[in-house]
Amino acid sequence: MMGRFEKDVGRWMGQLEEEYNVDPSLPQPPRLSEELFAKLLVDLNGRQGDPKSHFSDLYRPSYLPPAAVVHKGANFFFDVISGLCYVTTKGDFEALFQRVYSGGRVDPVDVTELCAVAAAGTQFLEDLSHETKETMLMTAIQGLNQVIAVSDVRSLVVIFCVCIYGMLEKRRTSRDLIHLGLKTCRQPQANDPSDPEASTKRTKLYRSIMFLECWLSTSLGYQPDLRDDESDQ
């Protein structure tokens, strides 16, 4: 029998889907499901309270994270994490940062990607409150489906950053998120005319998601969920 927690998750996910304005007639990429959304909430905060309350104070176009904190987290991201594999470039992130903090209209997809990258880097900031780190992470999770609807390349950036955050925190949902990333990579590439280098970036991100799967499977001792053609890359 479905409990209150599961019903609340379903209702809240339904509200999120309405906000994304996804055309149901078009082929749909893999998305953050109700099941995984609920598991993320349990992983983060336990089965307590209304799921919507977890997202009451998230960052958004009208309430941005402190620019200095974002830049500091991004610097650690590029100094530490991006040395492992490709995720995004400093140039792309600086362009994203300028769009968000320029004082003009802010795209919620930009806020999601910005918070994802910064959140991953803040794992190395000991003087930053856990609450601020988690708020950026939850902002990235809340906006993931919206990013997926816009760009599979940008969604892979967000998925990677949420994955690496969870792996550093030893969270159980990291494996589920990696597999969501792999499913996204295995789908036909979505058209992204706004980025002429999207195909090259997507290939690099595909390999980065496979790297996470190999890393986690080696650490936990399970067989990596990779196809033969992926194992050879």
Sequence and secondary structure as in RCSB ss.txt:
>XXXX:A:sequence
MMGRFEKDVGRWMGQLEEEYNVDPSLPQPPRLSEELFAKLLVDLNGRQGDPKSHFSDLYRPSYLPPAAVVHKGAN
FFFDVISGLCYVTTKGDFEALFQRVYSGGRVDPVDVTELCAVAAAGTQFLEDLSHETKETMLMTAIQGLNQVIAV
SDVRSLVVIFCVCIYGMLEKRRTSRDLIHLGLKTCRQPQANDPSDPEASTKRTKLYRSIMFLECWLSTSLGYQPD
LRDDESDQ
>XXXX:A:secstr
   HHHHHHHHHHHHHHHHHT  TTS       HHHHHHHHHHHH S S GGGGGTT  BTTB   HHHHHHHHH
HHHHTGGGTS S  HHHHHHHHHHHHSSS   HHHHHHHHHHHHHHHTT TTS HHHHHHHHHHHHHTHHHHHHH
 HHHHHHHHHHHHHHHHHTT TTHHHHHHHHHHHHHS     TT TTHHHHHHHHHHHHHHHHHHHHHHHT    
  HHHHT 
